[in-house]
Amino acid sequence: MRTVDTSLYSSEKTTRIKPDVIDLSGLPRIEKSPAETRTTDVFISQIREEQKEQPLETERNSERSENRTNFRTENRSPLLPIKRKTKRYSFEFYDDQIVRLKRLKNRVESAGESITLSEMARLAIDHYLKEQGE
């Protein structure tokens, strides 16, 4: 069996190059600049608000019955909103569209919100389908 000299891999090796210590205390703080309101930002905010305002399918009955059953029901939670399932699908986009989407994503995130490119594409498709009457 071959033996390997592990001293070559030791972190205690004195010949390793160590980085210089940099003092960053004199630099100004990085703060968020006020976000510019553009039509795309307003569009995303409006779509999100519309989705929040959609009513739930059923309303909760606050009265509880004393009778309990040992059987599980098929529809366990009618109170939660129906979550749309996603499916991975490949589409082709123009390079300039991807650049503009990434720029919009950065602008939205700098305003303190979180959004993904997929979410933006889904919102845009929903908007397009709504305009087409679908």
C-alpha positions in Angstrom: 0.0 0.0 0.0 1.3 3.5 -0.9 1.7 6.1 1.8 0.9 9.7 1.2 2.6 12.6 2.9 -0.3 14.6 4.3 1.9 17.4 5.6 1.8 19.0 2.2 -1.9 19.7 2.8 -1.7 21.0 6.3 -3.2 24.4 7.0 -0.4 25.0 9.5 2.2 25.3 6.7 4.3 28.4 7.2 5.0 29.0 3.5 1.4 29.7 2.7 0.6 33.2 1.4 -1.7 35.0 3.8 -3.9 37.9 2.7 -3.3 41.4 4.0 -5.7 42.8 6.6 -7.7 45.6 5.1 -9.3 48.3 7.2 -12.8 49.2 5.8 -13.8 51.4 8.7 -13.1 54.6 6.7 -15.5 53.7 3.9 -19.1 55.2 3.8 -22.1 53.0 4.6 -23.9 51.5 1.7 -27.6 52.5 1.7 -30.4 51.7 -0.6 -31.3 54.5 -2.9 -35.0 55.4 -3.4 -36.5 53.1 -6.1 -37.7 54.7 -9.2 -41.3 54.1 -10.0 -41.7 52.9 -13.5 -44.6 51.4 -15.3 -43.2 47.9 -15.1 -42.8 48.2 -11.3 -46.4 49.5 -11.0 -47.6 46.6 -13.3 -46.0 44.0 -11.0 -47.4 45.7 -7.9 -50.9 45.8 -9.4 -50.8 42.1 -10.4 -49.7 41.1 -6.9 -52.5 43.2 -5.4 -55.1 41.6 -7.7 -53.9 38.2 -6.7 -54.2 39.1 -3.0 -57.8 40.4 -3.4 -59.1 37.3 -5.1 -61.7 35.8 -2.8 -61.3 32.3 -1.3 -63.6 29.6 -2.6 -65.3 29.0 0.7 -65.7 30.9 4.0 -64.9 29.3 7.3 -67.8 28.2 9.5 -66.8 29.3 13.0 -69.2 27.0 14.7 -67.8 23.7 15.8 -69.9 20.6 16.2 -69.5 18.3 19.2 -69.8 15.3 17.0 -66.5 14.0 15.8 -65.7 11.3 13.3 -62.8 8.9 13.1 -62.8 9.1 9.3 -60.7 11.5 7.2 -62.4 13.6 4.7 -61.3 14.0 1.1 -61.3 17.7 1.1 -59.2 18.5 4.2 -58.7 22.2 3.8 -61.2 24.1 1.8 -60.1 27.3 3.5 -56.7 27.6 2.0 -56.4 29.3 -1.4 -55.7 26.9 -4.2 -52.0 27.1 -5.1 -51.2 26.9 -8.8 -48.8 24.2 -9.5 -45.8 25.0 -11.7 -44.4 22.8 -14.4 -40.9 23.2 -15.8 -41.1 24.1 -19.5 -38.5 25.4 -21.9 -39.1 28.5 -24.0 -36.8 30.6 -26.1 -36.4 34.3 -25.3 -34.6 37.1 -27.1 -31.3 38.2 -25.5 -32.6 41.8 -25.1 -35.7 40.5 -23.2 -33.5 38.5 -20.7 -31.3 41.6 -20.2 -34.4 43.8 -19.6 -36.0 41.2 -17.2 -32.8 41.0 -15.2 -32.6 44.8 -15.0 -36.2 44.9 -13.8 -35.5 42.1 -11.3 -32.6 44.1 -9.8 -34.8 47.3 -9.6 -37.6 45.4 -7.8 -35.2 43.8 -5.4 -33.5 47.1 -4.7 -36.9 48.4 -3.6 -37.0 45.7 -1.0 -39.3 43.1 -2.7 -38.3 39.6 -3.9 -39.1 38.3 -7.3 -37.7 35.7 -9.7 -37.4 35.7 -13.4 -39.9 32.8 -13.6 -42.4 34.8 -11.5 -42.1 37.8 -13.8 -42.6 35.6 -16.9 -45.7 33.9 -15.3 -47.2 37.4 -14.4 -46.6 38.6 -17.9 -48.2 35.5 -19.4 -51.2 35.8 -17.1 -51.6 39.5 -18.1 -51.4 38.6 -21.8 -53.9 35.8 -21.5 -56.3 38.1 -19.5 -56.1 40.7 -22.3 -56.8 38.0 -24.9 -59.9 36.9 -23.0 -58.5 33.5 -22.0 
